[in-house]
């Protein structure tokens, strides 16, 4: 399992599952889903999302399983 992904890869998944950009404040991009789910993705140049933040976003914000997330990423 890939432990880190780029913010660009995360944004691809967010758009694929129906999230839309709500606002941007500095390097933090806020996304919202029509069903009310929300998440914030830090986009820093040349940095990846660490494994802890990645798992938090997948489980708590997106409310999908790790397997489902990485399956979507492979379909890219």
C-alpha positions as CSV (number, residue, x, y, z in Angstrom):
1,X,0.0,0.0,0.0
2,X,1.2,3.4,-0.9
3,X,1.7,5.4,2.3
4,X,1.9,8.9,0.9
5,X,0.2,10.6,-2.0
6,X,0.5,14.0,-3.5
7,X,-2.2,16.6,-3.0
8,X,-2.8,16.5,-6.7
9,X,-3.7,12.8,-6.5
10,X,-6.0,13.6,-3.5
11,X,-7.8,16.3,-5.5
12,X,-8.3,13.9,-8.3
13,X,-10.1,11.4,-5.9
14,X,-12.1,14.2,-4.3
15,X,-13.5,15.3,-7.7
16,X,-14.1,11.7,-8.8
17,X,-16.3,11.0,-5.7
18,X,-18.3,14.3,-6.0
19,X,-16.5,16.9,-3.8
20,X,-16.3,20.5,-5.0
21,X,-13.9,23.2,-4.0
22,X,-15.7,25.5,-1.4
23,X,-12.9,28.0,-0.7
24,X,-9.2,28.5,-0.5
25,X,-7.4,30.1,2.4
26,X,-3.7,30.3,1.8
27,X,-2.4,26.8,1.0
28,X,-5.5,25.1,2.5
29,X,-8.2,24.1,0.0
30,X,-11.6,23.4,1.5
31,X,-13.9,20.9,-0.3
32,X,-17.5,20.0,0.3
33,X,-19.7,17.1,-0.9
34,X,-23.4,17.6,-1.7
35,X,-24.3,15.3,1.2
36,X,-22.5,17.6,3.7
37,X,-19.1,15.9,4.1
38,X,-16.2,18.3,4.2
39,X,-12.4,18.1,4.1
40,X,-9.4,20.4,3.9
41,X,-6.3,19.5,1.9
42,X,-3.1,21.4,2.5
43,X,-1.3,22.0,-0.8
44,X,2.4,22.7,-0.2
45,X,4.8,22.7,-3.1
46,X,6.8,19.5,-3.5
47,X,5.3,17.9,-0.4
48,X,3.2,14.8,0.0
49,X,0.3,14.1,2.4
50,X,1.7,12.1,5.2
51,X,0.2,8.7,6.2
52,X,-1.5,10.0,9.4
53,X,-3.2,12.9,7.6
54,X,-4.1,10.6,4.7
55,X,-5.8,8.1,6.9
56,X,-7.6,10.9,8.8
57,X,-9.0,12.3,5.6
58,X,-10.0,8.9,4.2
59,X,-11.7,7.6,7.3
60,X,-13.2,10.7,9.0
61,X,-13.7,13.2,6.2
62,X,-14.4,11.1,3.1
63,X,-16.0,8.2,5.1
64,X,-14.7,5.5,2.7
65,X,-12.4,2.6,3.3
66,X,-8.7,2.6,2.6
67,X,-9.3,-0.2,0.0
68,X,-12.0,1.8,-1.8
69,X,-9.7,4.9,-1.8
70,X,-6.7,3.1,-3.3
71,X,-8.9,1.3,-5.8
72,X,-10.1,4.7,-7.0
73,X,-6.5,5.9,-7.1
74,X,-5.5,2.9,-9.3
75,X,-8.3,3.7,-11.8
76,X,-6.6,7.0,-12.5
